[in-house]
Amino acid sequence: MISGDILENLVFSKGLNKVALVKRDGYTVMQISLGKGATIPAHVAGHSAFFLVLKGRAIITSGDKDVKLAQNQFITMEADQQRGI
């Protein structure tokens, strides 16, 4: 069992900051933080994903749509679906 505070050590640098919180067979839980204006270019990933905005706002690219998310909102993505932040 693993427990923790998802907001602990949350870093908003100018670029991308990624921390693996949990790694298991079949899934990984990542904490990803971006400074204001930073992006992750749209790409196709071979795994499903769950994005939850903890602080601030994000625009998530999902296929050919942009989805605006605010704090405490989430979106899910299927494997092999184009995505970006």
C-alpha atoms as one frame of an Amber mdcrd trajectory, in Angstrom:
protein
   0.000   0.000   0.000   1.157   3.521  -0.781  -0.359   6.704   0.610   0.649
  10.335   0.437  -0.315  13.947  -0.140  -0.737  14.647  -3.856   0.043  18.355
  -3.317   3.217  17.766  -1.318   6.330  18.946  -3.136   4.290  20.203  -6.102
   6.689  22.245  -8.237   5.659  24.821 -10.844   8.910  25.498 -12.645   9.102
  27.353 -15.946   9.062  24.057 -17.823   7.844  20.522 -17.272   8.257  18.680
 -13.956   7.275  14.965 -13.796   7.391  12.677 -10.756   6.297   9.024 -10.734
   4.167   8.654  -7.582   3.296   4.972  -8.115   4.626   2.380 -10.580   2.827
  -0.945 -10.946   2.428  -3.580 -13.648  -0.074  -2.093 -16.074  -0.121   1.484
 -14.799   1.893   4.417 -13.496   0.572   7.419 -11.555   2.472  10.556 -12.537
   2.397  14.000 -10.982   2.994  16.457 -13.830   3.328  20.171 -13.209   3.874
  22.942 -15.709   4.747  26.568 -15.122   2.510  29.264 -16.588   2.633  29.129
 -20.379   4.558  25.818 -20.521   3.234  23.073 -22.821   3.503  19.419 -23.684
   3.162  19.222 -27.483   0.378  17.066 -28.911   1.489  13.452 -29.373   0.022
   9.957 -29.561   0.634   7.767 -26.498   0.160   3.999 -26.376  -1.516   4.022
 -22.963  -4.704   5.411 -21.465  -4.452   8.442 -19.181  -6.346  10.344 -16.497
  -5.534  14.057 -16.119  -6.679  15.909 -12.976  -5.985  19.628 -12.564  -4.880
  20.182  -8.956  -4.094  23.898  -9.164  -4.579  26.536 -11.802  -5.983  25.804
 -15.257  -5.061  23.681 -18.259  -6.021  23.320 -21.884  -5.838  19.655 -22.845
  -5.631  18.667 -26.505  -7.811  15.627 -27.084  -7.707  14.491 -30.685  -8.692
  17.578 -32.669 -10.421  19.362 -29.739  -9.087  21.612 -26.987 -10.733  21.066
 -23.598 -10.401  23.767 -20.923 -10.076  22.432 -17.386 -10.045  24.304 -14.085
  -8.924  23.222 -10.629 -10.445  19.864  -9.551 -11.659  19.014 -13.074 -10.458
  15.947 -14.983 -10.423  14.269 -18.382  -9.657  10.701 -19.459  -7.862   9.623
 -22.614  -7.836   6.296 -24.418  -4.653   4.593 -25.610  -3.407   5.710 -29.042
  -5.325   9.005 -28.759  -3.563  12.256 -29.569  -3.037  14.386 -26.464  -1.172
  17.442 -25.294  -1.302  20.070 -22.549
